[in-house]
Each structure stands twice: as structure tokens, then as C-alpha cells.
């Protein structure tokens, strides 16, 4: 049998792509290396009675169109919005809460700076104006450089939204795409706590300092999502992130998509100048008219394809594609909620993002430490405790917490190996939380840890990069992953990409999967229901 489309990787983007292709009438098969669907968006039991999202851990960026088209809510998709966005303990024993509405946040900011409180509405407006442009571009393929008049036409059409912005708004766009997070935030606020509250988003999954030029864009990337129709909100998926991908897989199977687990791909097969299928590690060959890779560009082009099957210039540039997000991921089973020195009693802060990164200087030191020593002596830690709103994740009275941590070098200096130093790095993370919440270490019943190497080994994320590649200006939009191949089409006929290494990048969005399916359908004679939408 020859499949119309074979997708490598059953992560959420692969499942979204499969859905749209199957809906248009194509015969689709997905091959997945692991024994579970979901890629990095999975829920697993890591200690008897304790379950949690293993890698991806929170919801905001999943496209409303994807949710609607796949009818996820009809199949049990449910997200509970955080009561406030984030809680940041401060080094002086105080704390800052972000979110819960404009007036409430202004009142909170006024404790640190009345000037910053007054500036907040204009800041929100500036970000929202740019975020709205990004939302409009997220479900559109970038103009493909090299396509002649088509490139000019697509570029002009997508540039219309920018042209409608005022001059001041266009200046904000330029600032956000080129400046460091610190430079951008310094132009708005004076309080270090306030700047940290916003600057944290600039280093999430970004192996960089808030002083790194272009880091302001990463800040913006994390604010253009929504939860339950509320723009910029974040929430907890009931049942963990794996519930989302399990629902997607069921919908795909109901539409006739074949999903083969424990089926790692050895090589993409090319005959002449066209893809003809894949060969699995087992030796089985599967014929397909189209191969769609839901893996990162580095994994696809450096490990799954023969160099002789790729244009030499393309391969050179693909090898130069930068990946490595500086992320260390932990899950912990807890006997009780952490009691923060600055806010010891249970409350809404336990249902928010708990951010241990009180200043931009703290974040900068974390990055500099990682570059010099391999990881930060005082790492950036985001803790979420989803069991506060979903009691199915832990036994009564107990909790599970996600620890998403930065900065940890993708490759340790001096030839050191993460397998030898993972435990010490995890202890450093726990010590960092312990300083803010005494008794935290004693409350830990069990833990899992994934260094950058562990993330690569478990999920196939090159360099442990949760975004499939750096979200830097040279690797965005039409240049993601390589200029001339930013429209989801690979350098070989019949080869496509649908993962986070394509526009609009990382996060559980479904946008790359949606857009890749559109490109595939537009290239063939089948237009289906997706065409023109």
C-alpha cells in the first residue's frame, strides 16, 4: 500500500496535520517512536497515584480554529484559567502578583511604583496591537522566498496588517523584534519587580539573557494566545497536557488515520528527486506519496536523511540552524503545598505560575552562570501545581508540581556529561525553591528530572530545545527553518515539515500542523474543506 501522506511523529502538530488531511480525503498514517502519542504534550504516572504533564505543562497558544475544527470540547477538552497569571516572590520578603484584571494588576504594581501602574494600560495596548498582528499571521504560510511574483504577492498581503498600524505601533513592532527584553521594558517601567514579571516570558525556552538583542520577541511570543476566548490568558488542561493529544488521536483514528506506535524512523527514502516513503529502524519500508516531518529540522535533515539526497547549500544551512533552549524539566510529587515565606497560606498563588526570578539581573546571572559553568547556581524556576484545580492527578491531600527551569547549557562545557550531573543540577533547583519555600525539599515524595540531554533522548528534541529551534530573528517567519523553505515544503519534492521548527514556532499551538496541511492540499489536486479557509 502507498499512503497519500505519512507523518513522522504523533505530537500535537502531527495529529492536527493528520486531521486536516484525513478530512480532505487523504489516506494518512502516522509513525511514532514512543509507545504513546503526544510528543512532548503527554501525561504520565511517575509515582504510584501521581500523574502530571511530562514536558509541555500549560495551555494558552492552542489555536481556537484548531479547537473548533477538531471539536475538541465535544470530546472532553477542558481548560481552567489561572485566577492570576503569575506570582513572584521577591528577595526582600515581599511578592508581586500579576493578572486578575487590569485594575487589580495596577493596584499591585502601585505598591512598587505608581508610575508603573499608570503606564500599564498603554503597555498592554502596545503589546496587544502587535500580538493581534501575530495572531493574524499564525495560521498563514509565510511568503516563500524564491517563488517570484508569488513571493511578492504573499508578502504584500501579509504586510497589510502591519501597514494599517500607526507609526507609533510600527515602532513598537520594530522594538519587539530587535531589542533586548531589558531595553524594551526599561522604556516602560522603573520597578525591577515589575520588569521581572514581564521579562520572565523573554527567557522561557530561550537560552539567552534578557539583555540579548531580540529577546523582546520571545516575550511577545508568549502573550498572543488565549484561553476560553480570553486573550493573553493561561490555564490548566484537566487531565494534563496528554488529555489534549489523546483526544486528538481518537479523533484522527475515528477519521481513518492509522497511528503506529514504537515505530521509529531510520531514514526518509528518496528516489531521484522525490520522496517515496520511509524506512523504520525495524527495516520495514512504508511507501507514501508525501512524507511530513513533525520532528525538528536538525533531527530530520541531519539524522533521518542521506546527505546525498539534499542540496549541498540547503544541508549547510540546515546544519547551521540553532537549537538548544537551556531547559531543565522536573516533576515532583508533594505531600503538601509549598509554604512560601512571603505568602505561606494556601491561596490563588498556588494556582498560578510561581516564578522564582525576582529581577532581570537574576535572569542575566542565570544565563552567564550556565555559559561558564553549565548551569545556574540560582536558576530561573517556574512552578505550576495543577493538582490544585485537578484532583485526579494526585492522591487526597497530596499534590504534583511542574518545575520548568532555565538556564542549563544544552551541551556542558569541558566535555562533561549531563547523565553524570543531572542529579546535582536537580538538587540546585530544589535548593532554589527551598530558599523561597522552607520545607519544600522535605515534602517531596518522588521526582523525575529531564536535563537538556534527557529531553533530547526522551522526546527527540535536539539540544533539548522545546521550540525545535531558537526563536531568534534569523529563524522566524519565512526563514524558519531555512529561507526559501519557510512555507512547510522541504527541498525534495513530496517532503513537508509540520513541527515547531516551522512558522510560527514553539508552544502547543497546532498552527504548524494546520498550515502544513494547507500547503499539502494546495499542492495537490485535492482541495477539501480546508482550502480557502
ABEGO torsion letter per residue (X at the ends): XBBABBBBEABAAAAAAAAAAAAAGBBBBBBBABABBGEABBBBBABBGBBBBABBABBAABBAAAAAAAGAAAAGBBBBBBABABBBBBAAGBBBBBEGEAAAAAAAAAAABAAAAAAAAAAAAAAAAAAAAAAAAAABBBBBBGAEAAAAAAAAAAAAAAAABBAAAAAAAAAAAABBAAAAAAAABABAAAAAAAAAAAABGBBBBAABBGAAAAAAAAAABBBGGBBGBBBBBBGEAAAAAAAAAAAAAAAGBBBBBGBBBABBBBBEABBAEBBBAAGBBBBBABBBBABBAAAAAAAABBAAABBAAAAAAAAABBBEAGBBBBBBBBABBBBBAABABBBAAAABBBBBBABAAAAAAAAAAAAAAGBBABBBBBBBBAAAABAAABBBGBBBBBBBBOBBBABBBGGBBAAAAAAAAAAAAAAAAAAABBGAAAABABBBBBBAAAAAAAAGBBGGBAAGEBBBAAABEAAOABBGAAAGBBABBGBBBABAABOAEBEBAGAAAAAAAAAAAAABABAEAABGX
